[in-house]
Amino acid sequence: MQEQLSFDTPPAGTADRRGPDPASRTVVYTDGACSKNPGPGGWAWAVPGGPWARGAAPVTTNQRMELQAALEAVRAIPGALEVVSDSTYVVNCFRDRWWAGWKQRNWRNSQKQPVANRDLWEPLVDEVLARDVRFRWVKGHSTDPVNDFVDRLAVESARTQSAASGTEGAPEQRPADRATRTPNSSPYRTGRRAADERGRARQSAKRP
């Protein structure tokens, strides 16, 4: 489900466009849903025109399900990835390098409080830094059929508290959805080399 968070902050630096050709990079959409927040939740991921999976948690939050969806996708799909999410909570962490400050402060935020959802953030950050992974924001509940598909899967898991997967059935990504990039939805490459390069770039003045 789309989170009610601002996405007005401009990108911290520009996208690193080196790496695998876009045709060889797997695109995966992720989403999370939660009833009552906290309450019963569900997560889902899907590769356009390909496999998908969904799962549930009995008592959770929407942010945790968004994180769980991204983590499950990165763990399940090998090779170079572009993770497409309508969660600014997930995308901004890698866009603005929140994770770097958290690690430097031993997983405490700028208010010196423990980072919320560390049990999900830490393995996700470790997976991403060891891989060639990009994150792209997409507007939720708009016209993207794959985003709508993972939203329905996550809501179904939250409602039924069930898990399922399939090797096909996700809708194809439309050419317009592949081509459209706005300043706030550009792909941000992660990985050790890219992280080192962006470490020298201007960082966002506002950190969580």
N, C-alpha and C positions, 0 to 999 in steps of 0.2 A: 504494500500500500504506500502511496506517496506520503512523505512526511511533511509536516508543516514547519519547514525550516527555510531560512533565507538562502538564496544563491546569488546575492548581489555582489559579493566580493570578487574582484577580477582575478584571473589566474596568476599564481605566483611563478613567473617565468613563462617560457613557451614550451610547447610540446617537443620532445625529442623524436624526430621522424626517422631515425636510423633503426635498424633491426629488420626482422623478417618482412617480406612483402606482405601487404594487407591480405592478399589472396591466400597466404599460408597461415594466417592468424585466425584462430577459432574465436568466433563471437559467441558470447553466452550472456543471456539476460537473467537477472536475479530479482527476487522480490520477497518481501516478508509481510505478514498480516497478523493482527492480534485483535481479539475481542475483549473490550473493556480496558485493556492496556493499563495495568497488567491483567492477564487472563489467558485463556487458551489461545495458542498461536500456531502459525504455520509458515513454512518457508518453501521456496521453489526456485529452480533454475531450468533453463531450456536453451538449447542450441537451435537457431532458426533452421527449420526443415529437418531437424534431427532429434537426438535424444533429449529427455527431460527427467526430472526427479522432483519429488516433494516430500516433506516430512512435517512433524508436528511436535509441540511441547505443551504440557498441560497448564503450566503457569509461567508466563514470560511477558516480554514487552515487544512492541513493534520494532524498536531499535535492535534488540537482540535477534529477532527473526530476520531483519535485513542483513545483519552481520553473519548469521548462520547460513543464509542463502549464499552469500559470497564465498564463505569458507568452504561450504560443501561443493560449490562449483569449481573452485580452484583445485581442491583436492581430487575431484573426480576426472578432470579433463587435463590431459598432459599437453605440453608444448606451449607455444606463444598464445596468449589470450587477450581478448578485449572484453572486459566485464562491463555490461551496460546495466545501470541501476537508476531508479528514480529516487534513491535515497541520497540526499546531500550528506547525511551523517557518514555514509560509507565513502562516497566519492571525494568529499572535501578532505578526508584524512590523508589521502594519497596526493591529492592536488596541492594541498597546503603543507604537507609534511608534518602533520600533527604527531605522527608516530615517532619522528626524530626527537622532538622535545620530550615525549613520554619516556623514551628509552634513556635519554640523557639524565632524566630525573628519577630513574628507577621506577618507571610506570606510575608517576604522579603528574597531575596536571599543573597548570600555571598557578593555581591556588594551593598547590602542595597537598592536594587531596588525592587519594587513590583513583586511578583512571577507572571509570565505570566500564563494566563488561570486559575487563582485562582478559578473562578466561577465553574470550572469543577473539579479541583484538590481537593478542600476542601470537597465537598460532597463525592468524591470517597475515599479519605483518611478516612473520618468518617465511611463510609460503611465498608471498609476493616478492620479497627481497631476493629470494633464491631463484626467481623465475623472470621471464619477460612478460610482464602483465601490464595492461593499460586499463584505465577506468574511464568510463564515459557516462555522463548524466543524461537521462532522458526524462522528459516531462511525463509524469504519470497520468493515467486516465485521459489520454489525448487521442491520437490517431495511430499509434504504433501497435500493430497487431501482436507482436511478440511480447511486448510489455503487458498488454492486456491479457495475454495467455498466461504468463507467469503470475499475474495478479489473481486470476481465477484459480489457478492451482494452489497458491498460498492460502487463499480464502477457504477453499475446499478442505485443505488440511487442517486449518484452524477450526472449522466448523465440525468436521467429522473426527478430528484427532486421529488421522490415519496417514500412512505413508504409501507412496506408489512411485513407479518409474516406468519409462518406456523407451524403446529404441528409435521411435519415430512418432510423428503426430504434431510436433510443434509447427506453427505456421512459418512460411518463408519470410525472411526479412525483405522489405520492399527496397528497391534501388534508392528511393528518396531518403529512407531511414539510414541507409549506409552512407550516403553522400553528404547529408546535412550536418554541418558543424557550426556551432555558435561559439563565441568566446567562452561561454560558461559550460559548454558541453564537449570541448575538444578532448581527444584522448591524451592521457598523461601517462607516459611510460615510466615504469618502475623497474627495479632491479639494481644490482650493486653499482654498475657503472653509471647509470642514469641518476641514481640517488646521489652519488658523489658529485656529479656535475651540477645537479640542482641544489646541492648543499651550498654552493657558492653563489647561488642566485638570491635575489631579494625575497625575503620571507614575509608572509602575511603579518601585519602588525597585530592582528587579533587572533589569539590562539585560545583553544578551550583549556 
